[in-house]
Amino acid sequence: MRIRNVAGKFLVAACLGLSAIAPANANLVTNGGFEDVVLPTGTSFVTLGAGSPALTGWTILGSVDHIRDYWVPSEGAQSIDLNGFGLVGTISQTFATTVGQPYELTFDMAGNPDFGSVKSLLVQIDSVAQLFSFDSTGRSHGAMGWITHSLVFTATDVLTTLMFQSLTFDFPAAPPIERVFSFGPALDNVAVNAVPVPAAVWLLGSALLGLGMIRRRTAA
């Protein structure tokens, strides 16, 4: 009976180690699907300028379009065009992280199909920066061709800033000049999740192995 109690306590400790990690898998990004402020049904999009509080959790520089019914999002009902009216846009958000903890950033990217071309987007999180691109040629509002991208980083501070910056400058044939900056990369479904720590998995494996050894000794 005592052997079983010891093994049971070992397994409980291992499971507690795993359960301590589970909450860390929650998305750290606020309003990653751009759904917190619900635009009225039938609204194509709303242009948001620098400093606008309308995009919950995000800080805006330049200009972006908050898309509702203009095209089909990758998930939910809304998404973002990082080129608003006459300006390229940047959105950023800062959230709490654990130093030394690895995290994975995921997001869905497409491009405004009104002027088909390669859309470029700079992503920076912590000390990691990477350029992503999407060719919107041949795409449509109903068939955006969303692609999921990922980027892994290890937090170096207790606060981490995530930034998406459009690097897209299109040149349509027709005026006005503002249209040069109005067909940007589309963004949706942004998430940052902690990568599970292997030590807890090792702990559970050790517990199971130890229980097996105890059982063999008992049987002997």
N, C-alpha and C positions, 0 to 999 in steps of 0.2 A: 504493500500500500504506500509506504514511504517513497519508494522508487517512482511510482506513478505520480505522486504529488510533486516531486522534484522535476520530472519531465514536463508535467503540466505547467509548472511555473516558468520553465524555460521557454515553452511555446508561447505562453501569454506575453512574456517579455519581448519575444521576437515579433509577435503580432502588433504589440504596442509600438514597436519601432517602425513598423510599416505604416501603421495608422497615423503616426506623427508626420509622415511624409505626404500622405494623401491630400491634406488641405493645401499644400504648396502647389498642387496641380491646378488650382483655380486661376482663371485668367486675371492677370495683374492690370490689364488695360481697361480703363473706364470707357464705355461707349465705343467698343471696338467695331461694332456693326453700324454705327452712326444712326441708331434707332431711338435714342433717348428723347429727342425732340421730334415728335411725329408730325410730319408735314401733311396737310390735308390731302385726301385722295383726289386725284385729278391735277395736282400741282406737278408741273414738269420738273422744276428745280428752283432753288433759291440761292442767289449769289451772296456769299458772306465775305466781308472784308476784314482787314487786320484788326485784331482786338475784339471781334464779335464774340459775345458769350453764347451764341446760339448753338455751337457745337460742343455739347457737354463734355468736359474733361480735356478738351483740346485747346491749344493756343494757336491762333491763325496769324500768319504773316502773308502779305500779298493778297491774293484773292482766290477763293475756291467756290465751286458750285456744290450745294447739298442736293443730291439727285433723289427725286421721288419716283415719278412715273415716266421719266424721259427715256430710260432704258431698263432692262431687266438686271437687277443686282445679282451678286453671287449667292447671297443669302438674305433673309429678311425682306424688307421692303425698300431700304434706302442705301445709298452709297455716296461716294465723293468723286468729283472731277477736280483734280489738283490744279487745273487752270480755270480761273474764274473769268471775269470780264476784263480784258485788257491787261491782266497781270498773271504771272505764274504764281503758284501758291506753295506754302509750307505749312504743315501742321506738326505740332509736337506735344508731348505729354511726359510728365515726370511721375514716377511711382517708386515705392519702397522695394528694395531688394536686399539680399543677404550677400555680403562680401564673400567671394570664393565659390558661390553657388552657380552652377551652369544653368542657363535658361535657353529656351527656344522661342524665337519670334516667328510667327506664321502670318501671312496675309494673302489676300487674293488681289490680283492685278489684271486689268484689261486696259482699253484705251478708247477715248471718245472716237466713235466711228464716223462722225460727221465730216472729218477731214482725215482720210486714212493715211497713216504714216507710222513710223516707229516712234513710240512714246518712251521717254527716258525718265527714270525716277531714281533719286539718291536716297538710300536708307542709311541712317546712322543710329546706332544704339550702343551706349557705353563707349568703348574705344573702337568698335567695329563699324566700318562703313563699306557699303557695297552698292554698285550701280546695277539696276535692273531695267530691262527694256521689254516692250510688247509691240508687235506689229499689228496695227488695227486695220490694215488694208483688207478689204473684202468683208469686214465684220459689219454687223447691223445692230440696231437698238434691241432687237429680239434675240440676237445670237452674238453676244459680246465675246465669247471665248475666254472666259475667266481662267486664269492660271494661278495655282497656289504656290507661293514661294516660302522658303524657310531660311532662317539664319540663326546659328547658335553662337552664344557669347557667354562669358563668365563675368559676373558682376564684380566691379572693382570698388564700389562705393555703396553706401546704404540707400542712396537715391540714384536712380538711373533715368536718363532722358532718352526717349524714342522720337526720332524725327523722320518725316517723309517730305522730300522736297522735289518738286517738278523741275526737270531740266529740259522741258519740251518747248520748242519754239517752232510753230508751224507757219507756213507761208501760203495761204490760199490765194487764188487768183483775184478774187473779188474784194474790193474794199468793204468796210472801213478797216483801218490799220489795227483797231482793237482786236480784230479777229485773228491776228497773228498769235495772240496769246490765249485763245479760247478753246483749244482742242487738246486737252491734256491726258495724262495717265489717270485711269479710274482705279479706285481703291475701295476695298471692303473687307469685312471679316478679319480684323486685326486682333491678334492674341499673343500674349507672352506667358509662357508656362515654365515652371521649374522643371528641369530634367531630373528624374528620380535618382536618388543617391544609391549607388550599388551596394553600399555597406549594409543597408537594411535588408536587401535581398540576400546578401551573404549571411546575415544574422539568422534569417528564417531557415536558410539551407542548413546552417550549423545546428539549429535546434532540431530539425527533422533528422539529421544525421545522428545527433546525440541520442534522440529518442530511439532510433533504430538500434544503436549500440546497447542501450539499456535493455531493450526488449530481447536482444540476443543473449545478453548476460543472464536475464531472468529465465529464459528458456533453457539455458545451459544448466 
